Amino acid sequence: MGRVSLDLLQQFVQVARLGNLSRAAEQANLTVSALSHQVRQLEQRLERRLFERGPRGVQLTAEGRRLLEAVGHHFEGIDRAMAGFRCRRENALTLSAIPGVMSSWLVPRLARLVAAHPELELNLQSSVELVNFERDPVDAAMRYGRGPWPGLVTERLFGEWIAPVASPALLARMGDADPNDLGRWPLLGDPGDRWPDWFAATGGQPPGRYVAHFDNTDALQRGALEGMGVALGRMVMARPLVEAGLLTVLGDRYQQIPEAYFLVYPEHARDHAGLRIFREWLLCEAGKYAEAMSQAARVTA
């Protein structure tokens, strides 16, 4: 066996980490076919089967795990060493955010940033997966959770409020039903299972069952839009639909939950000019939004 190229080993490590050829090919700027060919080429050079291929992705064989243990930490070391050089051009910024926040909250506000700073070049990536700043070419991320995240600068943007929301079609179907007596309405189970806390706080009587359960917020919100039932909407994503008349807040109160939204970035990115501009703008927009939501909650309380 001759010398194995570092490119082949690097692609192997990437596929092994992600367990998915399509995602690995996207990150490597290759076609799935080209990446599959490289994996097969490595297997042929080593005369070992490294992956088992299945309908849900690829899994390492025993030989594949042995190879990953032998070489994986070397590439991780290279990634760490290169992390400090990833703030590329000073006027360019790569930001990652979960899809719902990206489309519902961030993008509708970005025109103001672009107008004020036309020199800034934005590369926006929507993903539900946490960024690995030592590996991924990303400068900063908007994260949802309780924070902080070790090893990262973590700045709180605003909290999250929830409220029961329903479509006009459901309101018409329910007629004169009391919107404060939600136990009599068809309810949609949410990913965070917030309904028990909601009823405990409001003193209402929960229903014996939910019409449907959802494992992600986007699908839950879609179910509410289609009139399936009442959802506990996260206002960051639901409020634009309420303002557009597509959803209506039922009852007379909002509830703040422990999770919040944060801007996170590695320490070495702090002096990046593009990030400084974006951070200053984002904190201003976040402050205005937080004040508006606090005011709405005070009015309905």
N, C-alpha and C positions, 0 to 999 in steps of 0.2 A: 504494500500500500504506500503510495506517495504522500507528499505533504497535502493536508486538507486546507483549503483556503479559509481565511477568516470570514469572508463573506458568507460562505456556506454555513459556518458555525453560528454566525450572528443571526442568520435567518432561522436556523434551527432553534436557537434560544428564544427568539421572538414568538415563533409558533408554539413552543412549549409553554411559554408564559401565558399566552392568550387562550390556548386550546381551541383556536378557531382559525382556519386558513384565510377566510375572507377578511377578518379584521386584521390579521397579521399582514396580509397583502396590501391592504389599504394604508397601513402605517408605513410600510416599506416602499410605497408608490410602485407596486408591481401588480400584474394581473394574478388572479388565483392560479391560472394555468402555469405561469412562469415560476411562481413560488412553489407549487407542487413539484415542478420539474427539478428545482433546486433541492428540495427535500429528498426526492428519489435519488438524485445524483449523490447526495451525501450518504444515503443508505447504501448505495452501490459501492462507493469508495470504502466505506467501513465494513461492508459485508455484514451489516446488522440491520434488523428492522427496528426503527426508532419510534414509529407511531402506529397505533391502530386507528383506522379511519371508520367513522360511523356517521349516522344521519344527524347527530347533534354536535359534530365537531371531531376533533382528534384527541386521542389520549396516548400518553407516553407508555411504551413498553418498558419492561425491566431494564433493557439495554439503554433505552432512551433516558430513563431516570438516572441511570449511572453516568451517562454522558453529561446530562444537565448539571449534576452535582460536581462533575469534574471541571466544566468550563463556565457554568453560569455565573459564578461569583466574579470571574475575570471581567466579563462584560459589564456586570454591575459596577465594578470598580472604574471601568472606563466611563460609564454613564455619570458616575459621581464626579469624576475628574473634569468632565466636559460641561457639567451643569453650570459652572460659572461663566461659560462662554455663550450661553443660549439666549441672552438678550441681544438679539441680532441687530437690526437697524434701530436707531434711537426713535424714529418716528413710526415704528411698526409695533403692534401689540397683538399677541395671541391670547385669547381669553376662552376658557371653558366654563359652561354653565349647563344645568339640567334643562332639558327641552322646554318644559312648561314655563319656567322663569325667563328663559331666553325669549320665547315668542310672546308671552303675555305681559311681561314687565319691562325687560331690557330694550328689546327692539323698538317698541313704540316711543321710547325716549331718546333713541340714538340720533335722531335727526338734529336735535339741539347740540349734541356733542360735535357732530360732523360740521355743522354750520359754524360753530365757534372755533374749531380746530381742523380746517380742511387739510392740513399737512399730515394728520394722523391717519395711519393705515391700519384698519382693524381686520383681524382674522378670527372669526367667531366659530367656536366648536361646541355643538350641543351634545351632551352625553350624560348618562346616568351614572357612569363610573367615575370614581375618584381619580384625579390626575396624579400621576407619579412624576413630580417635578424633576427627579433625578434621571428620568428616562424619557419623558414626553417633551416635545418642543413647545411648551406652553409657558407663558409668562405669569399668568394669574388665573384664578378661578373664583366663581361665585358658588358657594356651597350652602347647603341646607342641613341643619342639624343643631346640635347643642354646643359644639366647639369646646375648647380650642383644639387645633390639630398640632400635635408635637412636631417641632422642627420647622414650623411655618409661622410667618407673621399672620395673625388672625385679627381682622377688624370687623366688628359687628355692624351690619348695615341697618336692619330693621327686624322686628318680630313678625310673627305670623298670627293672623286672626282667622277664626272660622265662624261660619254662620250657616244655618240651613237655607238652601236655595232650591228653587223649583222653576220649571218652565211655565210660561203663560198657558200652554195647553193643559198642564196638570192642574193649574189653578182653576181653569174653566171646568175641568172634569170634576173637581172636588166641590164646586159650588160654594155654599155658605159654611163649609167646614172651618172651624176655628184654627187659624195658623199658629196659635200658641199651644194648641193641644196636638203636638206632633205624633203622639202615640196612636192617633187615629188615621194618620197619613201613611201612604206607602213609603218606606224608607229604604235607602240604598246603603249597604254596608261599605265602610271606607277602609283604606289600607291601614290606617293607624288605629282603627277600632275606637273612634272618639265618641261614639254615641253614648256609651255608659257614663262617661264623664260629663257629657252634655246634660243628660237627664238628671244626674246627681246634682249638678249646679243649678238647673232650672226648676227642679222639683217635680218634673212631669213623670208620667208613667210610660216606660218604654214598651214597644210592641212585643208580641210573642215571637215574631220572626221578621226578617228583612225580605224585601222583594227580590233583591239580588245582592251579591257580594262582589267587590272589585279588588284586584290586587295592585292597581296603580291609579294615580290621581287623574291622569288624562282620560282613561276609560270611564272612571266614576263621573267626571264632569260631563262626558259625552252622554252617559246614561241620563243625567239630569236634563240636559238640553233636549233629549228626545222624549221627555215626559214620562220616563219609567218610574220615577219616584223622586223623593227629596234627598239631596246629598248635603253632607256637611262640607261646604265649599271652602277651600283655602283661598282667602281673599286676594292674594297675589295673582292667582290665576282666574278666580271667579269674578272679581270686581269689574274688569273690562266688559264682561258679558252682562253683568247687572246694569252697568251704565249704558250698554247698547240695547237694553230692553229684552235680551234673550233669556235672562234669568231674573228672578225676583227673590229678595231676601225675605224669608218668612219670620214672623214674630218681631220682637222688639229688642234683641240684644245680640252682641257679638261676644266671642270668647277668645281670649289670648291663650296660646298653647306654649309649651316650653321651648319648642324648636324656633330657630331664627335663621336669617340669611347673613352670610359672612363673605367678605372678600379675603382671600388667602393668597399668599405668594411667598416664595423663598426669600430669605434675607438678602441674597446676592442680587435680587431684582429690584431692591428698594430704590436704587439710584438711576434706574432706567427711565429716560425722559418720557417715553410713551406711557409707561405705567403711572408716572407722577401725574400726567395730565388726566388720564382716565380715572385714577383714584380720587383726585380732587373733585372732578365732575360727579362721579358716582356717589361719593359721600354727601354731596349737596342734594342730589336727586333722592337719595335714600332718606335724608332728613326730612325733606318735604313730604314724601310719601308716608313716613312714620307719623308725622304730625297730622296729616289728613285722616289716617286710619284711627288715631287716638281721638280726634274730634268726632268722627263718625260713631265710635264706640260710646263716647260721652253723651252724644245726642240721643242714642237709642237706649242707653242704660236706664 
